[in-house]
Each structure stands twice: as structure tokens, then as C-alpha cells.
């Protein structure tokens, strides 16, 4: 299975960072989380693919996929900006990717 953005099911345009601002989040508030947990990943998912996919929403500082025995892989994605992280959470939670529903927290 190739890991390309074209493989993502139901690709749509993502809301920009202003969507998070409309939900009452303010720019510059460093107390807001910038890291997302993304679970229920396909075993073939790569960090590079996740960075390209979520990078469509906001600039990503880093990504780490965790592979544990007897469980689905999961990842942590850190965004440079908390408003981009909030926009990514709203846009990607429960989206289908490689036939599996992503769980973002």
C-alpha cells in the first residue's frame, strides 16, 4: 500500500487557522496545547505521510509514530501553533484514512 496523500479517503479542503480563532481561541496563548494524539492508525502509516496530511492544515514541528505489540499504532504530532493544532483536531478527528477511522485528541 503506498502512503500518498491521494490514498486518503474523502480528501476535502480543510478549515484554516481562523476556524480555531472563531471558536474563541486567541493567538499567542502558549498555555494552549500544540500536540495532538492520533490513534487507530494503519500499520503501514508513516511519519512522513502524517506530516504531509496534517501539514495541509498547519505547520508541523514533529511527528512520532508509536508501534506497540498487540495494538494499533498511534502518533503524536506537534504543531508550531496551537490554533493550527485545534483546527487539525476539528478537521481530522474521525476521518477515514486507509480504511481506518482516525481518532484525534
C-alpha positions, 0 to 999 in steps of 0.5 A: 500500500503506498502512503500518498496523500491521494490514498486518503479517503474523502480528501476535502479542503480543510478549515484554516487557522481562523476556524480555531480563532472563531471558536474563541481561541486567541493567538499567542496563548502558549498555555494552549496545547500544540500536540495532538494524539492520533490513534487507530492508525494503519500499520503501514502509516508513516511519519512522513505521510502524517506530516504531509496530511496534517501539514495541509492544515498547519505547520508541523514541528514533529511527528512520532509514530508509536508501534506497540505489540498487540495494538494499533499504532498511534502518533503524536504530532506537534504543531508550531501553533496551537490554533493550527493544532485545534483546527487539525483536531476539528478537521481530522478527528474521525476521518477515514484514512486507509480504511481506518477511522482516525481518532484525534485528541 
